């Protein structure tokens, strides 16, 4: 354990950036040498001006440096004169008041000695001034002092270009057209396998075939089959599309490139297309391999949608490049494209055709069997109590995707830890499901008794309407505990696993949603704003019944739904007269259902009062409590869990019967049957 812990906590120390430190050292050296080198900031003069300075008595000291240059220092009084003040102010030096101040060039030290002797003979002022010779001045110091700034700029520019080319700080300028795909191969292999993917049996079978083709190509090519060029994973968010792609990466045993559709998007023109070309160039070098593009709708939207005529859309150029690389004139085999999206309706038709994406794999939300399998995967690492049943949890989470199931399991573990439990029990999972559905419980939220009573009757209205309607979903739980931002209570139902809905089912669903508003009006004679979400839901459903599903007699078997509708289409596919009829039919339908719901609740007023009073006492009641309070539901409709449970029992009994029959067939009986034959 200690060795593993040390390995886990070990973090390699960051590599020192020697280039930056070298640049800093060079700057310090140049600055230092410039400061100590006095001649680097002196002003060059002519010999005539030098003689004038001698005659004026302004020269304090003369130094001959290595027989090539004469440095002149001024006296303190001379530095106060205007002509010298201006020169000194203009020069750049760290020691403004120190000499030397001027210089001029000479051919040699002997030549200056002769010149100085003649000058002394000509002017008496020169006799009072001597000069000294400095032959120890460092050549390298002078060179750096004079040319150091230029060297610093050249070296700094070289380092900058080097870092840009290697992708360091600012490296994106030169590597902007490079692909950002992450490569997973034998060295950094993904550890997720198909065993970690549950509830997606059909989709898993499709991608397993792709992996098998890469591992055993001869099995298919011997029969004349060709490897599919691409597979598109389509499904709602959280259903496991990316997880399935990770499993492919872990199982395939071939190089796997992973990136997002947004990685191609850049503000510079032509960058997206360049990255596509670079990606496929790398992929062809590693072939056979798999390229996974997550959220491909970022670059795969239909071309020309919402664009101004004549505009040059960078996203369209990127898509064109992707189309050519996937199935263009020079396409090479061995590169399989996997892509994922939750918006297949916006993708370009050229991208969806066979030859590019040969397969469209649907990754839907799991049914009760799939949810049970997903729960088993996520329950495995948890310390569970004996009462935890994955089948029961699957039945209580209809419509949950894999990501939401993983969240429920994690929340249950956190809740159990918060309560100092040694294992996670069923109650923790119930609370976790409540939190995922309704939000965090607001225990300290202050609600007046009147408001609490309204909420109790509102939720009881939902429960009674659902209990006594044949096609409504069976109730699981009713709660008036405040949750989330604005939810003061909620009723949880157990919908059936079905894909087709009849008119009667939709109308009963609307009636159940209006039960809360109807209960408020019946009991209190007034209504509140608590039915906002219910009204929003039934309004959408009513318009769908009339305009989408063709379930209205007056409108007829007509659907105004357009699956290929553009985002920027502002025109309705019907006239103003038809729109008026639609509005009238929707209002008439909602009014009819509302009156029907009121009549039902008036008839069941006693049950409504009983349920509301129990809610005020206990705040949370379950299906079993409702059965004790108001009796059994007057319909023999099995829930998904009951149907699944009964089916499993029948299968087990059939298996037992089969085993017992097989055991009864002794060798003698088999021999006798063979004789008869």
Secondary structure, 3 states (H helix, E strand, C coil): CHHHHHHHHCCCCCCCCHHHHHHHHHHHHHHHHHHHCHHHHCEECCHHHHHHHHHCCCEEEEEEECCCEEEEEECCCHHHCHHHHHHHHHCCCCCCCCCCCEEEECCCHHHHHHHHHHHHHHCHHHHHCCEEEECCCCHHHHHHHHHHHHHHHHHHHHHHHHHHHCCCCCHHHCCCCCCCCEEECCCCCCCCCHHHCCCCHHHHHHHHHHHHHHHCCHHHHCCCCCCCCEEEEECCCCCCHHHHHHHHHHHHCCEEEEEEHHHHCCCCCCHHHHHHHHHHHHHHHHCCEEEEEECHHHCCECCCCCCCCCCCCHHHHHHHHHHHHHHCCCCCCCEEEEEEECCHHHECHHHHCCCCCCEEEECCCCCHHHHHHHHHHHHCCCCECCCCCHHHHHHCCCCCCHHHHHHHHHHHHHHHHHCCCCCECHHHHHHHHHHHHHCCECCCCCCCHHHHHHHHHHHHHHHHHHHCCCCCCEEEEEECCCECCCECCEEEEECCCCCCCCHHHHHHHHHHHCHHHHHHHHHHCCCCHHHHHHHHHHHHHHHHHHHCCCCCCCCCCCCCCCCCCCCCCCCCCCCHHHHHHHHHHHHHHHHHHHHHHHHHHHHCHHHHHHHHHHHHHHCEEEHHHHHHHHCCCCCCCCCHHHHHHHHHHHHHHHHHHHHHHHHHCCHHHHHHHHHHC
